[in-house]
Amino acid sequence: MPDSVNYKLFINGTWRSGADGAYISLINPADAKEFGRVAVASASDLDDALTSAQVSLSTWANTPSHQRGAVLVRAARILAGKIEAAAAALSQEQGKTLAEAKGEFARAVETFEWNGQHAQELSASVPIDDKRTLIYEPAGVVAAFTPWNYPAVLNARKLAPALAAGCPVILKAAEETPSAGVYMVEALQEAGVPAGVVNLVFGNPPMISEHLLASPSVRVLSFTGSTPVGKQLAKTAAANLQRCVLELGGHSPVIVFADADISKAASAISDYKFECAGQSCNAPSRILVARPVYETFVEKLVETAQQIKVGKPNDPATTMGPMANARRIEAMERLIKDAVARGAKVETGGTRLEQPGFYWAPTILSNVHPESTVLREEPFGPVLTVAPFDTIEEAIEEANATEYGLASYFFTESPDVQRRMISSLSTGVISVNYLKGVSADAPLGGLKQSGYGYEGGVEGVRSFQNLKLVNAASPIDIT
């Protein structure tokens, strides 16, 4: 990595500094030192992005869908050739290990590839009968907002389907992790995306969102982030009736039944939870365990957590890097202090590691009071709570006892219990004896306070399309 980096905005096919010359410092979470900066977009920069996106809409929308798909496939292959450098930049910015960063970019490549390969079929008209046809058309300019925790995956999940559908995109990527957006835009530019079709901006998030959503040119808002911010953006988007796709917070339960393989469950939960230092909305945060195996499970879980090597993200021996910023350390301190004050037992971890950077020990809490903040607020860090249950009804009630409904997980070999849990859990994603991120070909959407709309798969592309129903008195050919 270079000693210092300087990331710019990308507007109408050109890289440029912000009109006001302002920058935001980049901080390496591994040592808390500044290592670069990212440009800040001014109002005039945003106006230019809006104009260029709107001007390019007709050209990109009318580009044959198979050609749009070919551009995305080329971009995927270009990005795949840069994974080593892109992963190193992401690791320096965000703190995840190099292995995690490489895996994330591999998922981003998969997302571009899948959307490129399916762009033509998902833009094709669909006959209902000889007199009625459904036509899918680009919805218009997209304003997309992504967070810092999984910037490669989340940038790709917004850019690729929107571009496949024929929509220009203004991407407001995370200021703390700008390189993922830069690498993707460079790949798209090299692959042949016309000027104005993709624009990349950074800066003051509230100012940028208010400015972009105030424009009637923007027809779709796609946002991944916290529930409070998502609600505020939805209110702003309502003024222009802009379609919203919102992937918001989570507080995911894991239910471990007595017939589960306890060692495998503990290992799977630990591996998925402590990836990216637990900073994932899909990560499990509350574990419910059948009482007969509760003590054994806690012992195994603590053992797996204590085997995690926390350290520098570029050290091959490290299995969990630092948290992304000082704000997350402050949140961990507040959540653990509150839980312990209410009687929680720290089974392992519970403290910041005494070294430069934002390191927190993998933490397991038991005997957590129901009113504890860690059970009500999305923890978004390396902390798990664990509690026993006696009946399946109790497990279901506790699993659903949150305002969030993004993901849930459970472990059992019983087909009857599996069917009962699948029908009873109030989450958009349910995983059985398994924990893993959602692939590019499958839709992801939350229930309750976890958002609405879908990203990924066919439904992800449909989020950026308008549907026309054509009725005719006699058969017509619209191909």
Salt bridges, closest charged atoms under 4 A:
ASP45 OD1 - ARG16 NH2 2.94
ASP47 OD1 - HIS211 NE2 2.65
ASP48 OD2 - ARG16 NH2 2.66
GLU84 OE1 - LYS102 NZ 3.30
GLU104 OE1 - LYS96 NZ 2.47
GLU113 OE2 - ARG77 NH2 3.34
ASP129 OD2 - ARG132 NH2 2.80
GLU137 OE1 - LYS468 NZ 3.19
GLU175 OE2 - LYS172 NZ 3.01
GLU176 OE1 - ARG327 NH2 3.07
GLU190 OE1 - LYS82 NZ 3.56
ASP338 OD1 - ARG342 NE 3.07
GLU347 OE2 - LYS345 NZ 3.89
GLU371 OE1 - ARG376 NH2 2.74
GLU377 OE2 - ARG334 NH2 2.78
ASP390 OD1 - ARG291 NE 2.65
GLU393 OE2 - ARG420 NH2 3.41
ASP416 OD1 - ARG419 NH2 2.35
GLU455 OE1 - ARG157 NE 3.75
GLU455 OE2 - LYS158 NZ 2.29
